[in-house]
Structure formats: structure tokens, C-alpha cells
């Protein structure tokens, strides 16, 4: 399952144009990156949506199961809402707004199928479990999913925190790239990581003669005027977001 139902308020004003999960890193929306990293580890894929869910439906076009939430259900409620579709199967979960360029099959390999397993990075200032910070991938046995209600709730509060206290939580350390694309600064960082540090110019973008791009993101189809200077900036259609 891909979690993609957040309103994206911290990523505004980009999310006034499209849902956060449809904001591109490179030429691919974040939700497509998330679906891709599930790879062969997932037999079926569901994506949940709330904010501007019709945009998500148009983009996905039946490629996966779309779970529409009339009210935002949070991370736990999203799984509870999908229990009939999950139908007693274990769940591999990933966050659409995580820049996490990995194949999750190694994360699944060796799982005992009974304990909740989380992928984490070392980040002492923002750690969720000591110095480890959850980075957007988790495994759940059906027994855990079966207990989740179809009502607003968060996985950290109802599942992860109590199991961490009792030692019943598997934490796997990820040593590679990870960015939570929650803010324009984080979103810019993810794009620069994806491009190797150069400015990211989307497919069909028009860059005028003499324009200067430094650590910039230009969305597909957007335009930069001749001699315009974009430094630490995001050009998204008619919007310009400066990251300072």
C-alpha cells in the first residue's frame, strides 16, 4: 500500500496545484516512485487518496486499487479502511511523500511474517525510536492489520509506540538516501539528490536564452523567461517558490 492521502499543507503553495503525491521528482510524480520501489515485493498495490483525489484517479487510471477517503483517516485508519481489500494478507506499506530510491525486496527478505518491521535512518535529532527515524517503509502481518479500525488514527500511536516499548518491533537501518518531502526545502533537496546535484528541468520545460538555474527545479511544461535567474527555487507552472 502507498500512503498518499495527506493534504500537503507544509508543501504549500505547490499543493495548490496538485496533491503532494503528484509533485514530480525528476519527471516522475512521487507516487510513481513509491509504486516502483514496491517492485516485485508486492502482488497487488493500493493507493489511498483524499485531497484532490480525482487528480490521483486520473493519474493512476486503474493501474492500482484506489482507496478514496471521504475524511482523512491517518496512517492507521487508512489500513483499517482497506481491510476488506487486504483480505488476510500481510502488508508492505510505503509513504508516497518519501524520497527513498530503493528496491524494498531486501527489506522484505528474512521477515518472520509475525512482527511489525520498520525501515529507519539514523537521525538522532529527529529520532522516533532513540536515534532512529522512520523513513517510509513498513511490514505488517495480517494479525496487526485486523486490529486497526476504519477511523482516524496514526500508526505510531496505536501500533509502533506500544510495540517499541515492549521490544516487539523490528527496526531495520537504511544507510542510503531519504528525504521526507514535507516542505519546499525538503522537496528541493530530493530533486537535487535525484539529479546528482544539478538543477532538475522537467520534460517539456522551456528555458529562455540566458536564463540562470542554480539548485533549481522546473516542473514539466513550465517556463523560465530569458535572462531570468532562479537560485534555490522551484518553478511550478505559474508559481515560483524560493527556498531560503
RORO-494493 format. One record per residue (C-alpha): residue number from 1; residue in one letter; z, y, x. Coordinates in steps of 0.25 Angstrom, whole numbers. Layout:
// residues N
{NUM, a, {Z, Y, X}}
...
This chain:
// residues 244
{1, x, {0, 0, 0}}
{2, x, {-3, 14, 4}}
{3, x, {7, 25, 0}}
{4, x, {-2, 37, -4}}
{5, x, {5, 44, -15}}
{6, x, {12, 55, -9}}
{7, x, {10, 69, -13}}
{8, x, {8, 74, 1}}
{9, x, {16, 87, -1}}
{10, x, {19, 89, 14}}
{11, x, {4, 87, 18}}
{12, x, {0, 99, 8}}
{13, x, {-9, 106, 7}}
{14, x, {-18, 94, 12}}
{15, x, {-13, 86, 0}}
{16, x, {-18, 97, -10}}
{17, x, {-32, 92, -6}}
{18, x, {-29, 77, -7}}
{19, x, {-18, 67, -7}}
{20, x, {-11, 65, 7}}
{21, x, {-16, 51, 8}}
{22, x, {-31, 56, 7}}
{23, x, {-29, 66, 18}}
{24, x, {-38, 61, 29}}
{25, x, {-34, 58, 43}}
{26, x, {-48, 58, 50}}
{27, x, {-58, 55, 39}}
{28, x, {-49, 45, 32}}
{29, x, {-38, 48, 22}}
{30, x, {-24, 44, 25}}
{31, x, {-24, 33, 14}}
{32, x, {-36, 27, 20}}
{33, x, {-29, 26, 34}}
{34, x, {-17, 19, 26}}
{35, x, {-26, 9, 19}}
{36, x, {-33, 6, 32}}
{37, x, {-20, 3, 40}}
{38, x, {-16, -7, 30}}
{39, x, {-29, -15, 34}}
{40, x, {-29, -30, 32}}
{41, x, {-13, -30, 31}}
{42, x, {-15, -27, 16}}
{43, x, {-22, -35, 6}}
{44, x, {-22, -24, -5}}
{45, x, {-20, -9, -4}}
{46, x, {-13, 0, -14}}
{47, x, {-12, 15, -12}}
{48, x, {-3, 24, -21}}
{49, x, {-6, 38, -25}}
{50, x, {0, 49, -33}}
{51, x, {-4, 63, -28}}
{52, x, {-19, 65, -32}}
{53, x, {-20, 50, -34}}
{54, x, {-34, 52, -40}}
{55, x, {-39, 56, -26}}
{56, x, {-33, 44, -20}}
{57, x, {-40, 35, -31}}
{58, x, {-53, 42, -28}}
{59, x, {-52, 40, -13}}
{60, x, {-47, 25, -13}}
{61, x, {-58, 21, -24}}
{62, x, {-52, 8, -27}}
{63, x, {-51, 3, -13}}
{64, x, {-36, 0, -15}}
{65, x, {-26, 0, -26}}
{66, x, {-21, 14, -30}}
{67, x, {-7, 15, -35}}
{68, x, {-6, 28, -43}}
{69, x, {8, 34, -45}}
{70, x, {10, 44, -56}}
{71, x, {22, 49, -49}}
{72, x, {25, 47, -34}}
{73, x, {33, 35, -32}}
{74, x, {36, 36, -18}}
{75, x, {34, 24, -8}}
{76, x, {43, 14, -15}}
{77, x, {39, 18, -29}}
{78, x, {24, 16, -24}}
{79, x, {26, 2, -21}}
{80, x, {34, -1, -33}}
{81, x, {23, 5, -41}}
{82, x, {13, -5, -35}}
{83, x, {22, -18, -37}}
{84, x, {12, -24, -47}}
{85, x, {1, -22, -37}}
{86, x, {8, -27, -25}}
{87, x, {12, -39, -33}}
{88, x, {22, -46, -24}}
{89, x, {14, -43, -11}}
{90, x, {20, -37, 2}}
{91, x, {16, -22, 4}}
{92, x, {11, -15, 16}}
{93, x, {13, 0, 14}}
{94, x, {8, 12, 21}}
{95, x, {8, 27, 19}}
{96, x, {-5, 34, 17}}
{97, x, {0, 47, 24}}
{98, x, {4, 39, 37}}
{99, x, {-6, 41, 49}}
{100, x, {-3, 27, 54}}
{101, x, {-16, 21, 61}}
{102, x, {-12, 7, 62}}
{103, x, {-16, -7, 56}}
{104, x, {-4, -11, 49}}
{105, x, {-7, -26, 50}}
{106, x, {2, -27, 63}}
{107, x, {13, -21, 55}}
{108, x, {12, -32, 44}}
{109, x, {11, -43, 54}}
{110, x, {24, -50, 56}}
{111, x, {30, -44, 44}}
{112, x, {40, -54, 38}}
{113, x, {36, -50, 23}}
{114, x, {50, -48, 19}}
{115, x, {56, -36, 26}}
{116, x, {50, -21, 24}}
{117, x, {43, -17, 36}}
{118, x, {40, -2, 40}}
{119, x, {31, 3, 51}}
{120, x, {38, 15, 59}}
{121, x, {37, 24, 70}}
{122, x, {47, 29, 80}}
{123, x, {51, 43, 75}}
{124, x, {66, 46, 77}}
{125, x, {66, 60, 71}}
{126, x, {60, 55, 58}}
{127, x, {64, 40, 58}}
{128, x, {66, 33, 45}}
{129, x, {73, 21, 52}}
{130, x, {80, 26, 64}}
{131, x, {69, 31, 73}}
{132, x, {58, 24, 66}}
{133, x, {50, 31, 55}}
{134, x, {42, 24, 45}}
{135, x, {27, 26, 47}}
{136, x, {20, 22, 35}}
{137, x, {19, 7, 34}}
{138, x, {28, -4, 28}}
{139, x, {28, -18, 23}}
{140, x, {35, -23, 10}}
{141, x, {38, -37, 5}}
{142, x, {36, -38, -10}}
{143, x, {51, -40, -12}}
{144, x, {53, -26, -7}}
{145, x, {41, -20, -16}}
{146, x, {46, -27, -28}}
{147, x, {59, -19, -28}}
{148, x, {52, -6, -28}}
{149, x, {52, 2, -41}}
{150, x, {40, 9, -47}}
{151, x, {47, 22, -46}}
{152, x, {48, 34, -36}}
{153, x, {55, 29, -23}}
{154, x, {54, 28, -8}}
{155, x, {53, 16, 1}}
{156, x, {63, 22, 11}}
{157, x, {74, 24, 1}}
{158, x, {72, 11, -7}}
{159, x, {68, 1, 4}}
{160, x, {67, 5, 18}}
{161, x, {80, 12, 20}}
{162, x, {89, 2, 14}}
{163, x, {82, -9, 21}}
{164, x, {83, -2, 34}}
{165, x, {98, -1, 33}}
{166, x, {99, -16, 31}}
{167, x, {90, -19, 42}}
{168, x, {79, -25, 33}}
{169, x, {68, -16, 37}}
{170, x, {57, -19, 47}}
{171, x, {53, -7, 55}}
{172, x, {40, -8, 64}}
{173, x, {37, 2, 74}}
{174, x, {23, 8, 75}}
{175, x, {20, 15, 88}}
{176, x, {7, 21, 84}}
{177, x, {3, 34, 77}}
{178, x, {9, 38, 64}}
{179, x, {9, 51, 56}}
{180, x, {15, 54, 43}}
{181, x, {4, 63, 37}}
{182, x, {14, 71, 28}}
{183, x, {11, 85, 33}}
{184, x, {-1, 92, 38}}
{185, x, {4, 92, 53}}
{186, x, {6, 77, 52}}
{187, x, {-7, 75, 45}}
{188, x, {-14, 83, 56}}
{189, x, {-7, 74, 67}}
{190, x, {-12, 62, 60}}
{191, x, {-26, 67, 61}}
{192, x, {-25, 71, 75}}
{193, x, {-20, 57, 79}}
{194, x, {-31, 50, 71}}
{195, x, {-41, 59, 79}}
{196, x, {-35, 57, 93}}
{197, x, {-30, 72, 93}}
{198, x, {-43, 79, 89}}
{199, x, {-46, 87, 77}}
{200, x, {-50, 78, 65}}
{201, x, {-62, 82, 58}}
{202, x, {-65, 74, 45}}
{203, x, {-79, 69, 41}}
{204, x, {-88, 80, 35}}
{205, x, {-79, 91, 40}}
{206, x, {-87, 104, 44}}
{207, x, {-83, 111, 57}}
{208, x, {-89, 124, 59}}
{209, x, {-94, 129, 72}}
{210, x, {-84, 134, 82}}
{211, x, {-72, 128, 74}}
{212, x, {-60, 124, 82}}
{213, x, {-52, 112, 78}}
{214, x, {-39, 108, 85}}
{215, x, {-30, 98, 80}}
{216, x, {-36, 100, 66}}
{217, x, {-40, 91, 54}}
{218, x, {-52, 94, 46}}
{219, x, {-54, 85, 33}}
{220, x, {-67, 79, 30}}
{221, x, {-76, 88, 23}}
{222, x, {-68, 101, 27}}
{223, x, {-74, 113, 35}}
{224, x, {-70, 121, 47}}
{225, x, {-77, 134, 48}}
{226, x, {-84, 139, 60}}
{227, x, {-74, 144, 71}}
{228, x, {-62, 140, 63}}
{229, x, {-50, 136, 71}}
{230, x, {-42, 124, 66}}
{231, x, {-30, 120, 75}}
{232, x, {-19, 111, 70}}
{233, x, {-25, 112, 56}}
{234, x, {-31, 103, 44}}
{235, x, {-43, 108, 37}}
{236, x, {-43, 100, 24}}
{237, x, {-55, 105, 15}}
{238, x, {-52, 119, 12}}
{239, x, {-37, 119, 17}}
{240, x, {-33, 122, 31}}
{241, x, {-19, 117, 35}}
{242, x, {-13, 122, 48}}
{243, x, {-3, 113, 55}}
{244, x, {7, 121, 63}}
